[in-house]
Amino acid sequence: MRIDHERAREAFAAYVAPYNPKNPLIALKIAHTYRVAAIAERIARASGLSPEDVDLAWLCGLLHDIGRFEQVRRWNTFRDAASTSHALLGCEVLWGPRERLGTPIDPEPGSPATPRIRDFVGDASEDELLRAAIACHSDYRVPAELDERTRAFAELLRDADKIDILRTVETDAPETILGCDAATLLASGLSAEATRAFDERRCMRRDDRSEPVDFLVSFACFAFELAYPESRRIMLEQGYIFSLLKAPFGIAEPFEDQHTRSELARMVSELRTWLEG
């Protein structure tokens, strides 16, 4: 199935148009969406996928965070724990409520009341793959029950999303991403759980992050679970993973705690070795 990129981009622009573009959370997610779509397309092409599957990877990227806009409108947050799963909300926006994806969310006045997926693509043959990839893209682990092809796309989408999340820690503000100011971030100290996750070369669970600096380390840990070689190349090429530990959000001042400073410096060195290797 070939995807009409122009049609899909127009559908996305039409969908986000009613949301407030002056809200930095909305602006952030619009830009993030287009970049994730482009990264997913690059990974798919570098991995030797067919033109049809390269298109499908691009569409996964374009649709993956569509639930974020309703999440911000209703709760003004990106924190799923304080609102609802943005991934499942996105599935409801695109396909309508579905019991197996979680408890349906009652539509609010002004929110999308009808499924939108056909605005983006007329052919329904890949709907189940798209739905599964979007539904689990922010999960700690890809569900074991996915078939091989669906898992491949789910992991590709997760890679693309993780890669671009690192960019936000250089181009945006701590208030937007972490919910705290620069002084609070620099005063925070690295937790034992964040260090443990890094040293075990694994991602962190959301609930294990107790300090603002832990969030930076949790983003850096994305490198350890990338599924595609091209994803590592992109992450190394962009370099955001290093700047988020050395000068997050462009903050030149050092962290107040000496142990935190030395640990972050060690992590930068080990991450470079990991990605180059």
Secondary structure, 3 states (H helix, E strand, C coil): CCCCHHHHHHHHHHHHCCCCCCCHHHHHHHHHHHHHHHHHHHHHHHCCCCHHHHHHHHHHHHHCCCHHHHHHHHHCCCCHHHCCCHHHHHHHHHHCCCHHHCCCCCCCCCCCCCCCHHHHCCCCCCHHHHHHHHHCCCCCCCCCCCCHHHHHHHHHHHHHHHHHHHHHHHHCCHHHHCCCCHHHHHHCCCCHHHHHHHHCCCCCCHHHCCCHHHHHHHHHHHHHHCCCHHHHHHHHHHCHHHHHHHCHHHCCCCCCCHHHHHHHHHHHHHHHHHHHC
